Each structure stands twice: as C-alpha cells, then as structure tokens.
Amino acid sequence: MADLHPAPPAFRRSADTAGTPEPAELPGVDTGQAVEIRVPATSANLGPGFDTLGLALALHDTVRVRTTTAGTTTVRASGEGAADLPNDATHLVARSLLGTLDRVGFRSPGLELDTTNVIPHGRGLGSSAAAIVAGVLAANALLPAGHRLDEAQVLQWAASLEGHPDNVAPALMGSLAISWESGHAYHSSRVEVHPDVVPVLAVPDAALSTESARALLPPSVSHHSAAANAGRAALLVHALSADPSLLFPATQDSLHQDYRAQAMLPSATLMRGLRSAGFASTISGAGPSIMTLAVGQEQADAAESAIARLLDQGDTPRAWRVLRLAVERVGAKVEVHQG
C-alpha cells in the first residue's frame, strides 16, 4: 500500500541562529523602509499531481509594508475576505514576516501593512500560500544585505510555514512547479507552460478548508492507484509543457478527488460534467473551485459555455464566478522603496 499521508519534514532552525537572544534583544531592521509584494494565486494538484504539482495564475494579492518606530504591528486589509481577517500581528502575512525576521535574528520596531486581496479565500487557489510568500519576501527585503535568505532558503522556509511546497513554489517562481521532499528539505523545479494553455476557473461562493478536505483522504491507497497517478502526473508535465492536446487524459486522478467529493458535491458534479464533455477539468487544490485547462481561446470559450450550462442544470442556488486567466510566468515580485 502506498502511504497517502507522509509526515511533513520538521523545519530545522539553522545552527547559527540557535543561540540568538530573545526577541526583545534582537537588532531591529531599519525604520522608514517600504516594500511592495505582488503574489499570484496558484492551483495545486492539477488532478494527478497530488502535493507535487502547482500552477501559478495571473490573479494577484498585493501587500505593502512600511517599517515604523511605533513598536506595534497594524494591518489594513481590503478585498477578498477582508472583514474576517485580523488587523494585528496575528494576520498571516504579519506572522510570516515577523517569524522570518526572528529566524534570521532580527526584530521589527514597528510595521504597517496594507493588503489588497484579490485571491478568493478557502477556494483552493493558494490564498494562504500567497500570504506566507508575501510575508517571507517582505521580511527578506527589509533585512540588511548579508543577512537575507537565498532563493532555496526562501522556498524551504515558506514551504515549512505552509506545511508543503506545492503552492508556495509556483507562487515564488511562476509557471508550473514540480516539488518534492528529500530528508528535511523541500525542493522545486520550474517548467515553462505551453502558450496555448488557458486556465478557466469556476469559483463557488462557499469556502472549504484544506484541513477538512484532507481529513477525508484514506491513510493509504493501492499500488494500482498510485501507479496510475504516477503515469498521469508524468504525462501532465509533458502535456502542459509540450503537447496540450494530451491534457484531458493527463488530468485523470485516482488518489484524492473522489474521496473529497462528499465535502463539495456541487463542485464534484460540475467537474464530472465537464470531463464528460471532454474538458480537462480538475478540483483546484483542496477545492472547491474547479480548474479547466483549455487549449486555446476557442476551447476556453466552449468551457465557459459548458460551465454556464451545467450550472443552470444543477439544483443548487449557490453562486459561481467564472474566471478566464493566464498562466503567471514570473511569480512573486518585490519592489523596495527607501525613505
């Protein structure tokens, strides 16, 4: 039996920070700094690539950070989910930022954060990964030269905060990311996506927590299912990068989507309807959004029409948004302003 729930590796604080003083004694980053981070949404799994594949999407959250002498952290949020988010150091962006500074041996004398949320929360589009990546990159930009994390360390730290790399890797690098674990380390490799691939998203108005969806997975699956998914995941990388005509068979999943269906029946019904019509549709991440990987704009038109038709046929009053996006080729962007 193949284990579907391997324990995530513990993140080991580096030896050179093990003896650092308590936060009150840490040196502070310079005040008067301002940074802006723009982070894309992501869709993980893409069908068979469970916990290993992630695609960056051209839908972005923006975080602006300014260091002050106030000694406190304040957050002003707008956009998706803003009314439900904390406005202090418990905000996920702020926690990730402050945690990164502490890990490297610094503190902040004060922070003002402005977040503009465009990525829907709890819809399987990497909103938590985007927040973590924004916080880690903001902290890294605020650190003095010579103390900053390199790209590999940023990936390792952000993935450890998230618990897995499948969303943070494409958020950082853009395009398609293949991620894996080795010992206590996370790794990822970027693959360029074929220009004909057009992501079409169907996003319901109801959220679903990743923890709830993951709790429905069995502790193990058969070798037959594992082998089937290994073949489809390998085919999916080829289809996304070189031959999009193979996207439909490449997105067939045997590991997780059927088990999670009971937690998102309208989404599962929509996905099955789209696949029955020949579209390469999958649950986006842990759901409940549906990702259709269309080949060209004409098929994207057809996918949007099929989504509308299938939703009209359903018996659920739930509202859906349909978003035609591009693949984000670059990943998160950082702008630094001094003074």
C-alpha positions as CSV (number, residue, x, y, z in Angstrom):
1,M,0.0,0.0,0.0
2,A,1.3,3.5,-0.8
3,D,1.2,5.9,2.1
4,L,-1.0,9.0,1.2
5,H,-0.2,10.9,4.3
6,P,3.6,11.0,4.8
7,A,4.6,13.1,7.8
8,P,5.9,16.6,6.7
9,P,9.5,17.1,7.5
10,A,10.2,19.3,10.5
11,F,11.9,22.5,9.6
12,R,15.2,22.7,11.4
13,R,16.3,26.1,12.6
14,S,19.9,26.6,11.4
15,A,22.7,26.2,13.9
16,D,23.9,29.7,13.5
17,T,20.5,31.0,14.9
18,A,20.1,28.5,17.7
19,G,21.9,30.8,20.2
20,T,20.3,34.0,19.3
21,P,18.9,36.2,22.1
22,E,15.3,36.7,22.9
23,P,13.2,38.9,20.5
24,A,13.5,41.9,22.8
25,E,17.3,41.8,22.5
26,L,17.4,41.2,18.8
27,P,18.7,44.0,16.5
28,G,15.9,45.8,14.6
29,V,15.6,46.3,10.9
30,D,15.8,49.9,9.7
31,T,12.8,52.1,10.1
32,G,11.5,54.1,7.2
33,Q,11.7,51.2,4.7
34,A,8.8,50.4,2.4
35,V,8.3,47.3,0.3
36,E,5.6,46.1,-2.0
37,I,5.0,42.4,-2.8
38,R,2.7,41.1,-5.5
39,V,2.0,37.4,-5.3
40,P,0.0,35.2,-7.7
41,A,-2.8,32.7,-7.0
42,T,-1.9,29.1,-7.5
43,S,-3.7,25.8,-8.3
44,A,-2.2,22.7,-6.8
45,N,-2.5,19.0,-7.7
46,L,-4.0,19.7,-11.2
47,G,-5.6,16.3,-11.0
48,P,-3.0,13.6,-10.5
49,G,-0.1,15.7,-9.2
50,F,-1.2,15.3,-5.6
51,D,1.0,17.5,-3.3
52,T,3.7,17.8,-6.0
53,L,2.4,20.0,-8.9
54,G,1.3,23.6,-8.8
55,L,0.4,26.2,-11.4
56,A,0.8,30.0,-11.0
57,L,-2.2,32.0,-12.1
58,A,-2.4,35.7,-13.2
59,L,-4.6,36.7,-10.2
60,H,-2.6,38.6,-7.6
61,D,-2.7,39.8,-4.0
62,T,-0.6,42.9,-3.2
63,V,1.0,43.6,0.2
64,R,2.6,47.0,1.1
65,V,4.8,47.1,4.2
66,R,6.3,50.0,6.0
67,T,8.7,49.9,9.0
68,T,7.9,52.4,11.7
69,T,9.1,53.3,15.2
70,A,5.6,52.5,16.7
71,G,6.6,49.2,18.3
72,T,3.4,47.6,17.1
73,T,2.1,45.8,14.0
74,T,-1.1,47.0,12.3
75,V,-2.8,45.6,9.2
76,R,-5.3,47.2,6.9
77,A,-6.9,44.7,4.6
78,S,-9.2,45.2,1.7
79,G,-10.8,42.9,-0.9
80,E,-11.5,39.2,-0.6
81,G,-12.2,38.1,3.0
82,A,-11.0,41.4,4.5
83,A,-13.9,41.6,7.0
84,D,-12.9,38.3,8.6
85,L,-9.1,38.9,8.9
86,P,-7.3,40.2,12.0
87,N,-5.7,43.6,11.9
88,D,-2.7,43.0,14.1
89,A,0.4,40.7,14.3
90,T,-1.8,37.6,14.1
91,H,-2.6,38.3,10.5
92,L,-0.9,35.5,8.4
93,V,1.2,37.9,6.4
94,A,2.4,39.7,9.5
95,R,3.1,36.3,11.3
96,S,5.1,35.1,8.4
97,L,7.0,38.4,8.2
98,L,7.8,38.6,11.9
99,G,8.6,34.9,12.0
100,T,11.1,35.3,9.2
101,L,12.8,38.2,10.9
102,D,13.1,36.3,14.1
103,R,14.5,33.2,12.3
104,V,17.3,35.3,10.9
105,G,17.9,37.1,14.2
106,F,16.1,40.4,13.8
107,R,13.0,42.1,15.0
108,S,10.9,44.9,13.7
109,P,10.5,48.2,15.7
110,G,7.0,48.6,14.1
111,L,5.1,47.5,11.0
112,E,2.3,49.0,9.0
113,L,0.8,46.6,6.4
114,D,-1.8,47.3,3.7
115,T,-3.1,44.2,1.9
116,T,-5.2,44.1,-1.2
117,N,-6.7,40.7,-1.5
118,V,-7.9,39.5,-5.0
119,I,-7.4,35.8,-4.5
120,P,-10.6,34.1,-3.1
121,H,-10.1,32.6,0.4
122,G,-10.8,29.0,1.1
123,R,-11.4,28.1,-2.6
124,G,-8.3,26.0,-3.4
125,L,-6.4,28.9,-5.0
126,G,-3.4,29.2,-2.7
127,S,-4.5,32.3,-0.7
128,S,-2.7,31.1,2.4
129,A,0.5,30.3,0.4
130,A,0.3,33.8,-1.2
131,A,0.1,35.4,2.3
132,I,3.1,33.4,3.6
133,V,5.1,34.1,0.5
134,A,4.3,37.8,0.8
135,G,5.4,37.9,4.4
136,V,8.6,35.9,3.8
137,L,9.6,38.0,0.8
138,A,8.8,41.3,2.6
139,A,10.9,40.3,5.6
140,N,13.7,39.3,3.3
141,A,13.6,42.7,1.6
142,L,13.7,44.5,4.9
143,L,16.8,42.7,6.2
144,P,20.2,44.2,5.8
145,A,22.4,43.0,3.0
146,G,24.3,39.9,4.0
147,H,21.5,38.6,6.2
148,R,19.0,37.8,3.5
149,L,17.8,34.3,2.6
150,D,18.8,33.0,-0.8
151,E,16.1,31.6,-3.2
152,A,16.5,28.0,-1.9
153,Q,16.2,29.2,1.7
154,V,13.1,31.2,0.9
155,L,11.4,28.2,-0.6
156,Q,12.4,26.0,2.3
157,W,11.2,28.4,4.9
158,A,8.0,29.4,3.2
159,A,7.1,25.7,2.5
160,S,7.8,24.8,6.1
161,L,5.4,27.6,7.2
162,E,2.7,26.4,4.8
163,G,3.4,22.7,5.5
164,H,4.1,21.7,1.9
165,P,5.6,23.3,-1.2
166,D,3.0,22.7,-3.9
167,N,1.5,26.2,-3.7
168,V,4.4,28.3,-2.5
169,A,6.8,27.1,-5.2
170,P,4.7,28.3,-8.2
171,A,3.8,31.4,-6.2
172,L,7.5,32.2,-5.9
173,M,8.7,31.0,-9.4
174,G,5.7,31.3,-11.7
175,S,4.6,28.8,-14.4
176,L,4.4,25.1,-13.4
177,A,6.4,23.9,-10.4
178,I,7.3,20.3,-9.6
179,S,8.0,19.9,-5.9
180,W,9.4,17.1,-3.7
181,E,10.8,16.4,-0.3
182,S,14.2,14.9,0.5
183,G,15.0,14.3,4.1
184,H,14.1,17.5,5.9
185,A,14.3,19.7,2.8
186,Y,11.8,20.9,0.2
187,H,12.8,21.3,-3.4
188,S,11.1,22.5,-6.6
189,S,11.8,22.8,-10.3
190,R,10.2,25.2,-12.6
191,V,8.7,24.1,-16.0
192,E,7.7,26.5,-18.7
193,V,4.0,26.1,-19.7
194,H,2.9,25.9,-23.3
195,P,1.5,29.2,-24.5
196,D,-1.8,27.6,-25.7
197,V,-2.8,26.6,-22.2
198,V,-5.7,28.8,-20.9
199,P,-6.8,28.2,-17.3
200,V,-10.6,28.7,-16.8
201,L,-11.8,28.7,-13.1
202,A,-15.2,28.1,-11.7
203,V,-15.2,29.5,-8.2
204,P,-18.2,28.9,-5.8
205,D,-19.3,31.4,-3.2
206,A,-18.8,28.8,-0.4
207,A,-15.3,28.1,1.1
208,L,-13.8,24.8,2.1
209,S,-10.9,24.5,4.5
210,T,-7.9,22.5,3.3
211,E,-7.9,20.6,6.6
212,S,-11.5,19.5,6.1
213,A,-10.8,18.2,2.6
214,R,-7.6,16.5,3.6
215,A,-9.3,14.7,6.5
216,L,-11.4,12.8,4.0
217,L,-8.4,11.1,2.4
218,P,-7.7,7.5,3.4
219,P,-4.4,6.6,5.1
220,S,-3.3,4.5,2.1
221,V,-4.2,3.6,-1.4
222,S,-3.5,0.6,-3.6
223,H,-0.3,0.3,-5.7
224,H,-2.6,0.2,-8.8
225,S,-3.9,3.7,-7.9
226,A,-0.5,5.0,-7.1
227,A,1.0,3.7,-10.3
228,A,-1.9,5.1,-12.3
229,N,-1.4,8.5,-10.9
230,A,2.3,8.4,-11.4
231,G,1.8,7.8,-15.1
232,R,-0.8,10.5,-15.4
233,A,1.3,13.1,-13.5
234,A,4.3,12.4,-15.7
235,L,2.0,12.8,-18.8
236,L,0.6,16.0,-17.3
237,V,4.0,17.7,-17.2
238,H,4.6,16.8,-20.8
239,A,1.1,18.0,-21.8
240,L,1.4,21.3,-20.0
241,S,4.9,22.0,-21.4
242,A,4.9,20.4,-24.9
243,D,1.6,18.9,-26.0
244,P,-1.6,20.4,-24.6
245,S,-3.7,18.0,-26.8
246,L,-3.0,15.4,-24.1
247,L,-4.4,17.5,-21.2
248,F,-7.6,15.5,-20.9
249,P,-6.1,12.1,-20.2
250,A,-3.2,13.7,-18.3
251,T,-5.6,15.3,-15.7
252,Q,-7.2,12.0,-14.7
253,D,-6.9,11.4,-10.9
254,S,-7.1,8.2,-8.9
255,L,-5.8,9.4,-5.5
256,H,-7.8,12.2,-3.9
257,Q,-10.7,13.8,-5.9
258,D,-13.3,11.0,-5.5
259,Y,-12.6,10.8,-1.7
260,R,-13.1,14.6,-1.3
261,A,-16.2,14.7,-3.4
262,Q,-18.6,14.3,-0.5
263,A,-17.4,17.6,1.0
264,M,-18.1,19.6,-2.2
265,L,-20.8,17.8,-4.1
266,P,-21.7,20.7,-6.4
267,S,-18.0,21.1,-7.4
268,A,-17.6,17.3,-7.9
269,T,-20.8,17.3,-10.1
270,L,-19.6,20.2,-12.2
271,M,-16.2,18.7,-12.7
272,R,-17.6,15.3,-13.7
273,G,-20.0,17.1,-16.1
274,L,-17.1,19.0,-17.7
275,R,-15.0,15.9,-18.0
276,S,-17.9,14.0,-19.6
277,A,-18.0,16.8,-22.2
278,G,-14.3,16.3,-22.9
279,F,-12.7,19.1,-20.9
280,A,-9.5,18.7,-18.8
281,S,-11.2,19.7,-15.5
282,T,-9.9,19.1,-12.0
283,I,-10.5,20.2,-8.4
284,S,-8.3,23.2,-7.8
285,G,-6.1,22.3,-4.8
286,A,-8.3,21.1,-2.0
287,G,-11.3,22.7,-3.6
288,P,-14.0,23.7,-4.0
289,S,-13.0,25.7,-7.2
290,I,-12.9,23.8,-10.5
291,M,-9.9,24.3,-12.8
292,T,-10.3,23.6,-16.5
293,L,-7.1,23.6,-18.6
294,A,-8.3,24.7,-22.0
295,V,-6.3,24.6,-25.2
296,G,-6.5,28.0,-26.9
297,Q,-9.1,30.7,-26.5
298,E,-11.7,28.9,-28.6
299,Q,-11.8,25.9,-26.2
300,A,-11.8,28.4,-23.3
301,D,-15.0,29.9,-24.8
302,A,-16.5,26.4,-25.0
303,A,-15.5,25.6,-21.4
304,E,-17.2,28.8,-20.1
305,S,-20.3,28.0,-22.1
306,A,-20.3,24.4,-20.7
307,I,-19.9,25.7,-17.1
308,A,-22.8,28.0,-17.5
309,R,-25.0,25.2,-19.0
310,L,-24.1,22.7,-16.3
311,L,-24.7,25.2,-13.5
312,D,-28.1,26.1,-15.0
313,Q,-29.0,22.4,-15.0
314,G,-28.0,21.9,-11.3
315,D,-30.3,22.2,-8.3
316,T,-28.0,24.3,-6.2
317,P,-28.7,28.0,-5.6
318,R,-25.0,28.6,-5.0
319,A,-23.5,31.4,-6.9
320,W,-20.3,30.9,-9.0
321,R,-17.8,33.1,-10.6
322,V,-16.1,32.1,-13.8
323,L,-12.6,33.5,-14.4
324,R,-10.5,33.1,-17.5
325,L,-6.9,33.7,-16.5
326,A,-3.4,33.4,-17.9
327,V,-0.6,31.4,-16.5
328,E,1.6,33.7,-14.4
329,R,5.0,33.3,-15.9
330,V,7.2,35.2,-13.4
331,G,5.9,34.6,-9.9
332,A,6.0,36.9,-6.9
333,K,7.5,40.4,-7.5
334,V,9.2,42.6,-4.9
335,E,9.6,46.3,-5.1
336,V,11.7,48.2,-2.5
337,H,11.4,51.8,-1.7
338,Q,13.7,53.6,0.8
339,G,12.8,56.6,2.9
